[in-house]
Amino acid sequence: MTPTELKHLRPSEIDPAPKYLQIARKMSELISSKAWPADHGLPSERQLVELLDVSRVTARRALKVVSEKGLVVRKPGSGTYIAPHLEQPLSRLSSFSEELRLRGLASSSTWLQRDIAVANAQELVSLGLSPGARVTRLKRLRRADESPMAIEYSRLPEVLVPNPTAIDQSLYSYLDHAGTPVVRALQKLTAVNATADQAQLLEIAKGTALIYVTRVGYSMEGRAIELTDSYCRADVYEFVAELTRASSVSAASAEPR
């Protein structure tokens, strides 16, 4: 980050907003516009003080505002960097790992649960299983370039994943190689607030808004084989859908004359 780039952050004397908010707003705009891409180093307090001619308190408060908005991630011993931002099209069925790979980001997971148990009522209904059937349960914290992005909880019929520890990074890659790919899915998106446990895992404040995604994935035979609940950080995760509408010109030409 060059001194010239940093000077664009200089607060205005005629702007009534506090200087630290002006700086934080300009930083946020650069991040949102992707002028500063993911993993780009954020200026330090010292750089802001020297190049913007502001006090250390102002610089510290500006960096704190950006950090609290979830736009950056701190790497101990290295510095502060722009947090990854994942835009996932709703028209394409792909795994978390695949989406990150397309964007040049590294995916990683921390396993929270990998076991097999008798299916509960929700799992029986969603996966079309018989009473007493067993399911494999996989719960993990998903990261992009070491930044926590989502908590993902998947359940599948035991016959498809008889050994939960065999799953490495991508569940979909495992199913593809096993010859039982997920080829279609139905998703439902709602908004929820982070619980204390979720907030701790995702490194956000308790009560922060999350995007809650419930997905049922289907095999080539049309059988439900995956039930996944995901709690995604709303500040770094976006779901995008392209909508089309029949042309008014075409509609008008089709009318009887």
C-alpha positions in Angstrom: 0.0 0.0 0.0 1.7 3.2 -1.2 1.7 6.6 0.5 -0.3 8.0 -2.4 -3.1 5.4 -1.8 -3.1 6.2 1.9 -3.5 9.9 1.3 -6.9 9.3 -0.2 -8.0 8.4 3.3 -7.1 11.9 4.7 -10.2 13.3 6.5 -11.7 16.6 5.4 -11.7 19.6 7.7 -15.1 20.7 6.4 -16.8 17.3 7.0 -18.7 17.5 10.3 -18.2 13.8 11.0 -15.4 12.8 13.4 -12.1 12.2 11.7 -11.9 8.6 12.7 -15.3 7.9 11.2 -14.3 9.6 7.9 -11.2 7.4 7.7 -13.2 4.3 8.6 -15.8 5.2 6.0 -13.2 5.6 3.2 -11.5 2.4 4.2 -14.9 0.6 4.0 -15.6 2.0 0.6 -12.2 0.9 -0.8 -12.8 -2.6 0.6 -16.4 -2.8 -0.6 -15.4 -1.7 -4.1 -12.6 -4.3 -4.1 -10.0 -1.6 -4.7 -8.4 -3.3 -1.7 -8.8 -7.0 -2.4 -8.9 -9.9 0.1 -5.6 -10.5 2.0 -4.5 -6.9 1.2 -2.6 -5.5 4.1 -4.3 -2.7 6.1 -2.3 0.4 7.0 -1.0 0.3 10.6 -1.7 2.9 13.2 1.8 4.4 12.7 1.2 4.8 8.9 -2.1 6.5 9.4 -0.6 8.9 12.0 2.3 9.8 9.8 0.6 10.1 6.4 -2.8 11.4 7.4 -1.6 13.8 10.0 -4.0 12.5 12.7 -3.5 11.5 16.3 -2.8 7.9 17.3 -6.2 7.8 19.1 -7.9 8.8 15.8 -6.0 6.1 13.9 -6.7 3.4 16.5 -10.5 4.2 16.6 -10.7 4.2 12.8 -9.1 0.7 12.6 -11.4 -0.5 15.4 -14.5 0.6 13.5 -13.4 -1.3 10.4 -12.5 -4.4 12.5 -15.9 -4.4 14.3 -17.6 -4.3 10.9 -15.9 -7.7 10.1 -14.1 -6.2 7.1 -10.6 -7.2 8.3 -8.8 -10.1 10.0 -5.9 -9.9 12.3 -3.0 -12.3 11.8 -0.8 -12.4 15.0 2.8 -11.4 14.3 1.9 -10.3 10.7 -0.6 -7.5 10.7 -4.2 -6.7 9.7 -5.6 -7.8 6.4 -8.7 -7.4 4.3 -11.1 -10.3 5.1 -12.2 -12.6 2.3 -15.6 -11.8 0.8 -17.5 -14.6 -0.8 -20.2 -14.0 -3.4 -22.0 -17.2 -4.2 -24.5 -17.4 -7.2 -27.7 -19.1 -6.3 -28.0 -20.5 -9.8 -24.9 -22.7 -9.4 -24.6 -25.7 -7.2 -21.1 -25.9 -5.8 -19.3 -26.6 -2.6 -17.6 -24.1 -0.3 -14.2 -25.3 -1.4 -15.0 -25.0 -5.1 -16.3 -21.4 -4.7 -13.1 -20.4 -2.9 -10.9 -22.1 -5.4 -12.6 -20.2 -8.2 -11.7 -17.0 -6.4 -8.1 -17.9 -5.7 -8.7 -18.3 -1.9 -7.6 -21.1 0.3 -10.3 -23.1 2.2 -9.8 -24.8 5.5 -12.0 -26.4 8.2 -12.0 -27.1 11.9 -14.0 -30.2 12.6 -16.5 -29.8 15.4 -18.3 -33.1 15.0 -17.9 -36.3 12.9 -20.0 -39.2 14.0 -22.8 -41.6 13.2 -26.1 -41.8 15.1 -29.7 -42.8 14.8 -31.6 -40.2 12.7 -33.9 -37.8 14.4 -37.3 -36.7 13.2 -36.0 -33.9 11.0 -33.4 -36.1 9.4 -35.9 -38.9 8.8 -38.3 -36.6 7.0 -35.8 -34.5 5.0 -33.8 -37.5 3.8 -36.7 -39.9 3.4 -35.4 -42.5 5.8 -37.1 -45.3 7.7 -37.4 -45.2 11.5 -34.2 -46.5 13.1 -32.0 -45.5 10.1 -28.6 -44.0 10.9 -27.0 -40.9 9.6 -23.5 -39.5 9.4 -23.2 -36.1 11.0 -20.5 -33.6 10.0 -20.2 -30.2 11.6 -17.3 -27.8 11.0 -16.2 -24.2 11.0 -15.4 -23.2 7.4 -12.6 -20.6 6.8 -11.3 -18.7 3.8 -7.7 -17.6 4.0 -7.9 -18.4 7.7 -10.9 -16.0 8.2 -14.0 -17.7 9.7 -16.8 -17.6 7.2 -19.5 -20.1 8.2 -20.6 -23.0 10.5 -21.8 -25.9 8.4 -23.7 -28.9 9.7 -24.3 -31.8 7.2 -26.2 -35.1 7.7 -26.2 -37.9 5.1 -27.4 -41.5 5.1 -24.8 -43.7 6.8 -24.4 -45.9 3.7 -23.0 -42.9 1.7 -20.4 -41.9 4.3 -19.7 -45.0 6.5 -16.5 -43.5 7.7 -16.9 -39.8 8.8 -13.2 -39.3 9.2 -12.7 -40.0 5.5 -14.0 -36.6 4.6 -11.1 -34.1 4.2 -11.9 -30.6 2.9 -14.8 -31.1 0.4 -17.8 -33.3 1.1 -19.0 -32.9 -2.5 -15.6 -34.1 -3.8 -15.9 -37.1 -1.6 -19.4 -37.9 -2.9 -18.2 -37.3 -6.5 -15.4 -39.8 -6.2 -17.7 -42.3 -4.5 -20.1 -42.1 -7.5 -22.9 -40.5 -5.6 -22.8 -36.8 -6.5 -25.3 -34.2 -5.4 -26.7 -32.9 -8.7 -29.6 -30.8 -7.5 -30.5 -29.0 -4.4 -33.3 -26.9 -2.8 -32.1 -24.1 -0.5 -34.0 -21.8 1.9 -32.4 -18.6 3.2 -33.4 -16.8 6.4 -31.9 -14.3 8.8 -31.0 -15.3 12.4 -28.9 -13.8 15.2 -25.7 -15.4 16.4 -25.8 -17.3 19.6 -22.9 -17.0 22.1 -21.3 -20.2 20.8 -21.7 -19.3 17.2 -20.3 -15.8 17.8 -17.2 -17.2 19.5 -16.5 -19.6 16.6 -17.1 -16.9 13.9 -15.3 -14.2 15.9 -18.2 -11.8 15.9 -20.4 -10.2 18.6 -23.3 -12.2 20.1 -26.5 -11.3 18.3 -24.8 -10.3 15.0 -27.0 -11.1 12.0 -26.2 -14.4 10.2 -27.5 -15.8 7.0 -29.1 -19.2 7.8 -29.1 -21.6 4.8 -30.9 -24.9 4.8 -30.1 -27.1 1.9 -31.4 -30.6 0.8 -29.3 -32.1 -1.9 -30.5 -34.8 -4.3 -28.8 -37.6 -6.3 -29.1 -38.3 -10.0 -32.0 -40.7 -9.1 -33.8 -37.9 -7.4 -33.2 -39.3 -3.9 -32.5 -36.8 -1.0 -28.9 -37.6 0.2 -27.8 -34.4 2.0 -29.3 -32.2 4.6 -27.1 -29.2 5.4 -27.6 -26.2 7.7 -25.2 -23.4 7.3 -24.8 -20.3 9.5 -22.9 -17.7 7.3 -21.4 -14.4 8.4 -23.6 -11.8 6.7 -20.7 -9.2 6.5 -18.5 -11.4 4.3 -21.0 -13.7 2.6 -23.4 -12.8 -0.2 -25.8 -14.9 -2.2 -26.5 -13.5 -5.7 -29.3 -14.5 -8.1 -29.8 -13.3 -11.6 -33.5 -12.7 -12.5 -35.0 -12.3 -15.9 -38.3 -11.0 -17.1 -40.2 -11.6 -20.4 -39.8 -8.7 -22.7 -42.7 -6.3 -22.7 -42.2 -5.9 -26.4 -42.5 -9.7 -26.9 -45.6 -9.7 -24.7 -47.2 -6.9 -26.6 -46.5 -8.5 -30.0 -48.2 -11.7 -28.8 -51.4 -9.9 -28.0 -54.3 -10.4 -30.6 -54.8 -7.4 -32.8 
